[in-house]
Amino acid sequence: MAQPSKEPCKKEACDIQSCLSKNNFLPKRCQKVIELLQSCCEKCNYESTHCASVSALLKQIAK
């Protein structure tokens, strides 16, 4: 049986970095990907180091 990942939201965090670099670092253009990270963080109770930046990204989208 597969072990749970120590960094459960790593893929989503990497997807955000990729999206931001393709979109001139404008968070509004990556809203869907950021929401996927938020969802992942909620599922793992924010126990991934990759969840630390999600609230700041969500604040940038709201602007």
PDB file with SEQRES, HELIX, SHEET and CRYST1 records, atoms N, CA, C and O in Angstrom:
SEQRES   1 A   63  MET ALA GLN PRO SER LYS GLU PRO CYS LYS LYS GLU ALA          
SEQRES   2 A   63  CYS ASP ILE GLN SER CYS LEU SER LYS ASN ASN PHE LEU          
SEQRES   3 A   63  PRO LYS ARG CYS GLN LYS VAL ILE GLU LEU LEU GLN SER          
SEQRES   4 A   63  CYS CYS GLU LYS CYS ASN TYR GLU SER THR HIS CYS ALA          
SEQRES   5 A   63  SER VAL SER ALA LEU LEU LYS GLN ILE ALA LYS                  
HELIX    1 AA1 LYS A   10  LYS A   22  1                                  13    
HELIX    2 AA2 PRO A   27  CYS A   30  5                                   4    
HELIX    3 AA3 GLN A   31  LYS A   43  1                                  13    
HELIX    4 AA4 THR A   49  CYS A   51  5                                   3    
HELIX    5 AA5 VAL A   54  ALA A   62  1                                   9    
CRYST1    1.000    1.000    1.000  90.00  90.00  90.00 P 1           1          
ATOM      1  N   MET A   1       0.842  -1.185   0.000  1.00  0.00           N  
ATOM      2  CA  MET A   1       0.000   0.000   0.000  1.00  0.00           C  
ATOM      3  C   MET A   1       0.886   1.247   0.000  1.00  0.00           C  
ATOM      4  O   MET A   1       1.911   1.286   0.681  1.00  0.00           O  
ATOM      5  N   ALA A   2       0.495   2.241  -0.749  1.00  0.00           N  
ATOM      6  CA  ALA A   2       1.291   3.459  -0.897  1.00  0.00           C  
ATOM      7  C   ALA A   2       1.264   4.282   0.383  1.00  0.00           C  
ATOM      8  O   ALA A   2       0.231   4.398   1.042  1.00  0.00           O  
ATOM      9  N   GLN A   3       2.408   4.848   0.722  1.00  0.00           N  
ATOM     10  CA  GLN A   3       2.507   5.734   1.874  1.00  0.00           C  
ATOM     11  C   GLN A   3       1.931   7.101   1.507  1.00  0.00           C  
ATOM     12  O   GLN A   3       2.126   7.555   0.379  1.00  0.00           O  
ATOM     13  N   PRO A   4       1.230   7.767   2.417  1.00  0.00           N  
ATOM     14  CA  PRO A   4       0.771   9.119   2.112  1.00  0.00           C  
ATOM     15  C   PRO A   4       1.974  10.049   1.964  1.00  0.00           C  
ATOM     16  O   PRO A   4       2.967   9.907   2.677  1.00  0.00           O  
ATOM     17  N   SER A   5       1.884  10.962   1.071  1.00  0.00           N  
ATOM     18  CA  SER A   5       2.983  11.894   0.816  1.00  0.00           C  
ATOM     19  C   SER A   5       3.215  12.791   2.024  1.00  0.00           C  
ATOM     20  O   SER A   5       2.269  13.212   2.689  1.00  0.00           O  
ATOM     21  N   LYS A   6       4.494  13.081   2.301  1.00  0.00           N  
ATOM     22  CA  LYS A   6       4.812  14.017   3.376  1.00  0.00           C  
ATOM     23  C   LYS A   6       4.468  15.438   2.960  1.00  0.00           C  
ATOM     24  O   LYS A   6       4.281  16.312   3.807  1.00  0.00           O  
ATOM     25  N   GLU A   7       4.385  15.664   1.676  1.00  0.00           N  
ATOM     26  CA  GLU A   7       4.021  16.976   1.132  1.00  0.00           C  
ATOM     27  C   GLU A   7       2.821  16.795   0.196  1.00  0.00           C  
ATOM     28  O   GLU A   7       2.978  16.797  -1.025  1.00  0.00           O  
ATOM     29  N   PRO A   8       1.641  16.642   0.763  1.00  0.00           N  
ATOM     30  CA  PRO A   8       0.473  16.299  -0.040  1.00  0.00           C  
ATOM     31  C   PRO A   8       0.060  17.333  -1.083  1.00  0.00           C  
ATOM     32  O   PRO A   8      -0.648  16.987  -2.028  1.00  0.00           O  
ATOM     33  N   CYS A   9       0.474  18.573  -0.944  1.00  0.00           N  
ATOM     34  CA  CYS A   9       0.029  19.613  -1.881  1.00  0.00           C  
ATOM     35  C   CYS A   9       1.155  20.107  -2.782  1.00  0.00           C  
ATOM     36  O   CYS A   9       1.052  21.178  -3.380  1.00  0.00           O  
ATOM     37  N   LYS A  10       2.225  19.330  -2.877  1.00  0.00           N  
ATOM     38  CA  LYS A  10       3.376  19.739  -3.687  1.00  0.00           C  
ATOM     39  C   LYS A  10       2.996  19.932  -5.154  1.00  0.00           C  
ATOM     40  O   LYS A  10       3.409  20.912  -5.774  1.00  0.00           O  
ATOM     41  N   LYS A  11       2.214  19.009  -5.713  1.00  0.00           N  
ATOM     42  CA  LYS A  11       1.824  19.114  -7.124  1.00  0.00           C  
ATOM     43  C   LYS A  11       1.066  20.407  -7.383  1.00  0.00           C  
ATOM     44  O   LYS A  11       1.343  21.106  -8.358  1.00  0.00           O  
ATOM     45  N   GLU A  12       0.117  20.728  -6.521  1.00  0.00           N  
ATOM     46  CA  GLU A  12      -0.682  21.940  -6.694  1.00  0.00           C  
ATOM     47  C   GLU A  12       0.190  23.197  -6.582  1.00  0.00           C  
ATOM     48  O   GLU A  12       0.004  24.154  -7.334  1.00  0.00           O  
ATOM     49  N   ALA A  13       1.133  23.189  -5.647  1.00  0.00           N  
ATOM     50  CA  ALA A  13       2.029  24.332  -5.493  1.00  0.00           C  
ATOM     51  C   ALA A  13       2.905  24.498  -6.732  1.00  0.00           C  
ATOM     52  O   ALA A  13       3.145  25.620  -7.178  1.00  0.00           O  
ATOM     53  N   CYS A  14       3.376  23.396  -7.282  1.00  0.00           N  
ATOM     54  CA  CYS A  14       4.190  23.456  -8.506  1.00  0.00           C  
ATOM     55  C   CYS A  14       3.354  23.946  -9.685  1.00  0.00           C  
ATOM     56  O   CYS A  14       3.841  24.692 -10.534  1.00  0.00           O  
ATOM     57  N   ASP A  15       2.094  23.521  -9.728  1.00  0.00           N  
ATOM     58  CA  ASP A  15       1.201  23.974 -10.801  1.00  0.00           C  
ATOM     59  C   ASP A  15       0.996  25.488 -10.730  1.00  0.00           C  
ATOM     60  O   ASP A  15       0.914  26.151 -11.763  1.00  0.00           O  
ATOM     61  N   ILE A  16       0.914  26.032  -9.526  1.00  0.00           N  
ATOM     62  CA  ILE A  16       0.765  27.482  -9.367  1.00  0.00           C  
ATOM     63  C   ILE A  16       1.999  28.193  -9.887  1.00  0.00           C  
ATOM     64  O   ILE A  16       1.882  29.172 -10.624  1.00  0.00           O  
ATOM     65  N   GLN A  17       3.177  27.718  -9.518  1.00  0.00           N  
ATOM     66  CA  GLN A  17       4.409  28.345  -9.984  1.00  0.00           C  
ATOM     67  C   GLN A  17       4.475  28.350 -11.503  1.00  0.00           C  
ATOM     68  O   GLN A  17       4.865  29.344 -12.116  1.00  0.00           O  
ATOM     69  N   SER A  18       4.095  27.247 -12.094  1.00  0.00           N  
ATOM     70  CA  SER A  18       4.095  27.142 -13.555  1.00  0.00           C  
ATOM     71  C   SER A  18       3.102  28.124 -14.167  1.00  0.00           C  
ATOM     72  O   SER A  18       3.422  28.825 -15.126  1.00  0.00           O  
ATOM     73  N   CYS A  19       1.904  28.169 -13.611  1.00  0.00           N  
ATOM     74  CA  CYS A  19       0.870  29.077 -14.120  1.00  0.00           C  
ATOM     75  C   CYS A  19       1.306  30.529 -13.986  1.00  0.00           C  
ATOM     76  O   CYS A  19       1.167  31.313 -14.925  1.00  0.00           O  
ATOM     77  N   LEU A  20       1.833  30.887 -12.818  1.00  0.00           N  
ATOM     78  CA  LEU A  20       2.251  32.269 -12.604  1.00  0.00           C  
ATOM     79  C   LEU A  20       3.357  32.673 -13.573  1.00  0.00           C  
ATOM     80  O   LEU A  20       3.335  33.780 -14.111  1.00  0.00           O  
ATOM     81  N   SER A  21       4.321  31.787 -13.798  1.00  0.00           N  
ATOM     82  CA  SER A  21       5.415  32.139 -14.702  1.00  0.00           C  
ATOM     83  C   SER A  21       4.925  32.290 -16.137  1.00  0.00           C  
ATOM     84  O   SER A  21       5.474  33.087 -16.898  1.00  0.00           O  
ATOM     85  N   LYS A  22       3.902  31.534 -16.512  1.00  0.00           N  
ATOM     86  CA  LYS A  22       3.340  31.643 -17.872  1.00  0.00           C  
ATOM     87  C   LYS A  22       2.444  32.867 -18.029  1.00  0.00           C  
ATOM     88  O   LYS A  22       2.190  33.317 -19.146  1.00  0.00           O  
ATOM     89  N   ASN A  23       1.970  33.399 -16.914  1.00  0.00           N  
ATOM     90  CA  ASN A  23       0.993  34.497 -16.948  1.00  0.00           C  
ATOM     91  C   ASN A  23       1.508  35.777 -16.310  1.00  0.00           C  
ATOM     92  O   ASN A  23       0.753  36.518 -15.680  1.00  0.00           O  
ATOM     93  N   ASN A  24       2.788  36.027 -16.477  1.00  0.00           N  
ATOM     94  CA  ASN A  24       3.386  37.288 -16.030  1.00  0.00           C  
ATOM     95  C   ASN A  24       3.183  37.544 -14.534  1.00  0.00           C  
ATOM     96  O   ASN A  24       3.086  38.690 -14.094  1.00  0.00           O  
ATOM     97  N   PHE A  25       3.122  36.456 -13.766  1.00  0.00           N  
ATOM     98  CA  PHE A  25       2.972  36.511 -12.307  1.00  0.00           C  
ATOM     99  C   PHE A  25       1.739  37.285 -11.858  1.00  0.00           C  
ATOM    100  O   PHE A  25       1.782  38.019 -10.871  1.00  0.00           O  
ATOM    101  N   LEU A  26       0.648  37.118 -12.583  1.00  0.00           N  
ATOM    102  CA  LEU A  26      -0.630  37.736 -12.216  1.00  0.00           C  
ATOM    103  C   LEU A  26      -1.537  36.668 -11.598  1.00  0.00           C  
ATOM    104  O   LEU A  26      -2.080  35.831 -12.319  1.00  0.00           O  
ATOM    105  N   PRO A  27      -1.707  36.687 -10.273  1.00  0.00           N  
ATOM    106  CA  PRO A  27      -2.491  35.651  -9.601  1.00  0.00           C  
ATOM    107  C   PRO A  27      -3.919  35.506 -10.130  1.00  0.00           C  
ATOM    108  O   PRO A  27      -4.469  34.405 -10.126  1.00  0.00           O  
ATOM    109  N   LYS A  28      -4.523  36.603 -10.583  1.00  0.00           N  
ATOM    110  CA  LYS A  28      -5.902  36.515 -11.085  1.00  0.00           C  
ATOM    111  C   LYS A  28      -6.016  35.554 -12.266  1.00  0.00           C  
ATOM    112  O   LYS A  28      -7.066  34.944 -12.468  1.00  0.00           O  
ATOM    113  N   ARG A  29      -4.948  35.415 -13.043  1.00  0.00           N  
ATOM    114  CA  ARG A  29      -4.964  34.514 -14.191  1.00  0.00           C  
ATOM    115  C   ARG A  29      -4.787  33.056 -13.781  1.00  0.00           C  
ATOM    116  O   ARG A  29      -4.937  32.157 -14.608  1.00  0.00           O  
ATOM    117  N   CYS A  30      -4.473  32.818 -12.520  1.00  0.00           N  
ATOM    118  CA  CYS A  30      -4.240  31.457 -12.030  1.00  0.00           C  
ATOM    119  C   CYS A  30      -5.221  31.093 -10.920  1.00  0.00           C  
ATOM    120  O   CYS A  30      -4.937  30.224 -10.095  1.00  0.00           O  
ATOM    121  N   GLN A  31      -6.346  31.740 -10.901  1.00  0.00           N  
ATOM    122  CA  GLN A  31      -7.316  31.556  -9.823  1.00  0.00           C  
ATOM    123  C   GLN A  31      -7.711  30.090  -9.651  1.00  0.00           C  
ATOM    124  O   GLN A  31      -7.755  29.599  -8.524  1.00  0.00           O  
ATOM    125  N   LYS A  32      -7.996  29.393 -10.729  1.00  0.00           N  
ATOM    126  CA  LYS A  32      -8.431  27.994 -10.645  1.00  0.00           C  
ATOM    127  C   LYS A  32      -7.358  27.135  -9.982  1.00  0.00           C  
ATOM    128  O   LYS A  32      -7.665  26.303  -9.128  1.00  0.00           O  
ATOM    129  N   VAL A  33      -6.101  27.335 -10.373  1.00  0.00           N  
ATOM    130  CA  VAL A  33      -4.999  26.542  -9.830  1.00  0.00           C  
ATOM    131  C   VAL A  33      -4.792  26.867  -8.349  1.00  0.00           C  
ATOM    132  O   VAL A  33      -4.506  25.975  -7.551  1.00  0.00           O  
ATOM    133  N   ILE A  34      -4.934  28.133  -7.986  1.00  0.00           N  
ATOM    134  CA  ILE A  34      -4.804  28.546  -6.591  1.00  0.00           C  
ATOM    135  C   ILE A  34      -5.926  27.931  -5.758  1.00  0.00           C  
ATOM    136  O   ILE A  34      -5.701  27.505  -4.625  1.00  0.00           O  
ATOM    137  N   GLU A  35      -7.114  27.886  -6.313  1.00  0.00           N  
ATOM    138  CA  GLU A  35      -8.242  27.272  -5.599  1.00  0.00           C  
ATOM    139  C   GLU A  35      -8.012  25.775  -5.394  1.00  0.00           C  
ATOM    140  O   GLU A  35      -8.439  25.214  -4.385  1.00  0.00           O  
ATOM    141  N   LEU A  36      -7.337  25.125  -6.349  1.00  0.00           N  
ATOM    142  CA  LEU A  36      -7.017  23.703  -6.186  1.00  0.00           C  
ATOM    143  C   LEU A  36      -6.037  23.502  -5.030  1.00  0.00           C  
ATOM    144  O   LEU A  36      -6.159  22.533  -4.281  1.00  0.00           O  
ATOM    145  N   LEU A  37      -5.076  24.399  -4.879  1.00  0.00           N  
ATOM    146  CA  LEU A  37      -4.151  24.316  -3.748  1.00  0.00           C  
ATOM    147  C   LEU A  37      -4.913  24.533  -2.450  1.00  0.00           C  
ATOM    148  O   LEU A  37      -4.692  23.816  -1.474  1.00  0.00           O  
ATOM    149  N   GLN A  38      -5.798  25.505  -2.428  1.00  0.00           N  
ATOM    150  CA  GLN A  38      -6.577  25.757  -1.218  1.00  0.00           C  
ATOM    151  C   GLN A  38      -7.384  24.515  -0.834  1.00  0.00           C  
ATOM    152  O   GLN A  38      -7.442  24.144   0.338  1.00  0.00           O  
ATOM    153  N   SER A  39      -7.991  23.891  -1.805  1.00  0.00           N  
ATOM    154  CA  SER A  39      -8.766  22.688  -1.554  1.00  0.00           C  
ATOM    155  C   SER A  39      -7.890  21.571  -0.986  1.00  0.00           C  
ATOM    156  O   SER A  39      -8.276  20.887  -0.038  1.00  0.00           O  
ATOM    157  N   CYS A  40      -6.712  21.399  -1.574  1.00  0.00           N  
ATOM    158  CA  CYS A  40      -5.773  20.394  -1.084  1.00  0.00           C  
ATOM    159  C   CYS A  40      -5.379  20.689   0.360  1.00  0.00           C  
ATOM    160  O   CYS A  40      -5.331  19.785   1.195  1.00  0.00           O  
ATOM    161  N   CYS A  41      -5.100  21.947   0.644  1.00  0.00           N  
ATOM    162  CA  CYS A  41      -4.690  22.337   1.995  1.00  0.00           C  
ATOM    163  C   CYS A  41      -5.799  22.072   3.008  1.00  0.00           C  
ATOM    164  O   CYS A  41      -5.533  21.647   4.132  1.00  0.00           O  
ATOM    165  N   GLU A  42      -7.023  22.322   2.610  1.00  0.00           N  
ATOM    166  CA  GLU A  42      -8.149  22.055   3.498  1.00  0.00           C  
ATOM    167  C   GLU A  42      -8.258  20.560   3.790  1.00  0.00           C  
ATOM    168  O   GLU A  42      -8.539  20.158   4.919  1.00  0.00           O  
ATOM    169  N   LYS A  43      -8.029  19.734   2.750  1.00  0.00           N  
ATOM    170  CA  LYS A  43      -8.118  18.275   2.922  1.00  0.00           C  
ATOM    171  C   LYS A  43      -7.041  17.737   3.855  1.00  0.00           C  
ATOM    172  O   LYS A  43      -7.281  16.775   4.585  1.00  0.00           O  
ATOM    173  N   CYS A  44      -5.860  18.346   3.841  1.00  0.00           N  
ATOM    174  CA  CYS A  44      -4.764  17.848   4.688  1.00  0.00           C  
ATOM    175  C   CYS A  44      -4.593  18.701   5.945  1.00  0.00           C  
ATOM    176  O   CYS A  44      -3.555  18.634   6.603  1.00  0.00           O  
ATOM    177  N   ASN A  45      -5.601  19.499   6.279  1.00  0.00           N  
ATOM    178  CA  ASN A  45      -5.575  20.350   7.478  1.00  0.00           C  
ATOM    179  C   ASN A  45      -4.360  21.276   7.503  1.00  0.00           C  
ATOM    180  O   ASN A  45      -3.792  21.542   8.563  1.00  0.00           O  
ATOM    181  N   TYR A  46      -3.974  21.758   6.337  1.00  0.00           N  
ATOM    182  CA  TYR A  46      -2.857  22.706   6.199  1.00  0.00           C  
ATOM    183  C   TYR A  46      -1.544  22.150   6.761  1.00  0.00           C  
ATOM    184  O   TYR A  46      -0.702  22.902   7.251  1.00  0.00           O  
ATOM    185  N   GLU A  47      -1.381  20.823   6.684  1.00  0.00           N  
ATOM    186  CA  GLU A  47      -0.175  20.198   7.215  1.00  0.00           C  
ATOM    187  C   GLU A  47       0.924  20.043   6.163  1.00  0.00           C  
ATOM    188  O   GLU A  47       1.910  19.347   6.405  1.00  0.00           O  
ATOM    189  N   SER A  48       0.774  20.667   5.027  1.00  0.00           N  
ATOM    190  CA  SER A  48       1.813  20.673   4.002  1.00  0.00           C  
ATOM    191  C   SER A  48       2.518  22.028   4.049  1.00  0.00           C  
ATOM    192  O   SER A  48       1.869  23.061   4.215  1.00  0.00           O  
ATOM    193  N   THR A  49       3.833  22.026   3.905  1.00  0.00           N  
ATOM    194  CA  THR A  49       4.563  23.291   3.906  1.00  0.00           C  
ATOM    195  C   THR A  49       4.130  24.178   2.742  1.00  0.00           C  
ATOM    196  O   THR A  49       4.330  25.392   2.777  1.00  0.00           O  
ATOM    197  N   HIS A  50       3.545  23.580   1.724  1.00  0.00           N  
ATOM    198  CA  HIS A  50       3.118  24.334   0.549  1.00  0.00           C  
ATOM    199  C   HIS A  50       1.847  25.138   0.797  1.00  0.00           C  
ATOM    200  O   HIS A  50       1.438  25.926  -0.056  1.00  0.00           O  
ATOM    201  N   CYS A  51       1.232  24.951   1.934  1.00  0.00           N  
ATOM    202  CA  CYS A  51      -0.009  25.666   2.237  1.00  0.00           C  
ATOM    203  C   CYS A  51       0.242  27.044   2.842  1.00  0.00           C  
ATOM    204  O   CYS A  51      -0.689  27.842   2.957  1.00  0.00           O  
ATOM    205  N   ALA A  52       1.463  27.333   3.223  1.00  0.00           N  
ATOM    206  CA  ALA A  52       1.763  28.599   3.887  1.00  0.00           C  
ATOM    207  C   ALA A  52       1.440  29.807   3.014  1.00  0.00           C  
ATOM    208  O   ALA A  52       1.067  30.859   3.534  1.00  0.00           O  
ATOM    209  N   SER A  53       1.576  29.673   1.705  1.00  0.00           N  
ATOM    210  CA  SER A  53       1.385  30.828   0.823  1.00  0.00           C  
ATOM    211  C   SER A  53      -0.025  30.959   0.268  1.00  0.00           C  
ATOM    212  O   SER A  53      -0.328  31.960  -0.381  1.00  0.00           O  
ATOM    213  N   VAL A  54      -0.890  29.990   0.498  1.00  0.00           N  
ATOM    214  CA  VAL A  54      -2.200  30.011  -0.153  1.00  0.00           C  
ATOM    215  C   VAL A  54      -3.039  31.214   0.278  1.00  0.00           C  
ATOM    216  O   VAL A  54      -3.731  31.796  -0.558  1.00  0.00           O  
ATOM    217  N   SER A  55      -3.001  31.603   1.544  1.00  0.00           N  
ATOM    218  CA  SER A  55      -3.835  32.733   1.972  1.00  0.00           C  
ATOM    219  C   SER A  55      -3.362  34.040   1.319  1.00  0.00           C  
ATOM    220  O   SER A  55      -4.185  34.878   0.950  1.00  0.00           O  
ATOM    221  N   ALA A  56      -2.060  34.216   1.176  1.00  0.00           N  
ATOM    222  CA  ALA A  56      -1.551  35.433   0.516  1.00  0.00           C  
ATOM    223  C   ALA A  56      -1.969  35.458  -0.952  1.00  0.00           C  
ATOM    224  O   ALA A  56      -2.323  36.513  -1.478  1.00  0.00           O  
ATOM    225  N   LEU A  57      -1.930  34.314  -1.607  1.00  0.00           N  
ATOM    226  CA  LEU A  57      -2.356  34.253  -3.018  1.00  0.00           C  
ATOM    227  C   LEU A  57      -3.829  34.563  -3.170  1.00  0.00           C  
ATOM    228  O   LEU A  57      -4.227  35.257  -4.106  1.00  0.00           O  
ATOM    229  N   LEU A  58      -4.643  34.054  -2.256  1.00  0.00           N  
ATOM    230  CA  LEU A  58      -6.087  34.315  -2.315  1.00  0.00           C  
ATOM    231  C   LEU A  58      -6.379  35.791  -2.093  1.00  0.00           C  
ATOM    232  O   LEU A  58      -7.303  36.328  -2.705  1.00  0.00           O  
ATOM    233  N   LYS A  59      -5.621  36.459  -1.240  1.00  0.00           N  
ATOM    234  CA  LYS A  59      -5.803  37.891  -1.016  1.00  0.00           C  
ATOM    235  C   LYS A  59      -5.464  38.682  -2.287  1.00  0.00           C  
ATOM    236  O   LYS A  59      -6.109  39.687  -2.586  1.00  0.00           O  
ATOM    237  N   GLN A  60      -4.459  38.228  -3.023  1.00  0.00           N  
ATOM    238  CA  GLN A  60      -4.072  38.913  -4.258  1.00  0.00           C  
ATOM    239  C   GLN A  60      -5.154  38.761  -5.325  1.00  0.00           C  
ATOM    240  O   GLN A  60      -5.374  39.681  -6.113  1.00  0.00           O  
ATOM    241  N   ILE A  61      -5.823  37.631  -5.360  1.00  0.00           N  
ATOM    242  CA  ILE A  61      -6.896  37.424  -6.345  1.00  0.00           C  
ATOM    243  C   ILE A  61      -8.062  38.356  -6.038  1.00  0.00           C  
ATOM    244  O   ILE A  61      -8.703  38.874  -6.953  1.00  0.00           O  
ATOM    245  N   ALA A  62      -8.339  38.569  -4.756  1.00  0.00           N  
ATOM    246  CA  ALA A  62      -9.484  39.375  -4.353  1.00  0.00           C  
ATOM    247  C   ALA A  62      -9.334  40.857  -4.709  1.00  0.00           C  
ATOM    248  O   ALA A  62     -10.324  41.588  -4.752  1.00  0.00           O  
ATOM    249  N   LYS A  63      -8.128  41.289  -4.957  1.00  0.00           N  
ATOM    250  CA  LYS A  63      -7.895  42.706  -5.264  1.00  0.00           C  
ATOM    251  C   LYS A  63      -8.535  43.115  -6.559  1.00  0.00           C  
ATOM    252  O   LYS A  63      -8.432  44.275  -6.960  1.00  0.00           O  
TER     253      LYS A  63                                                      
END                                                                             
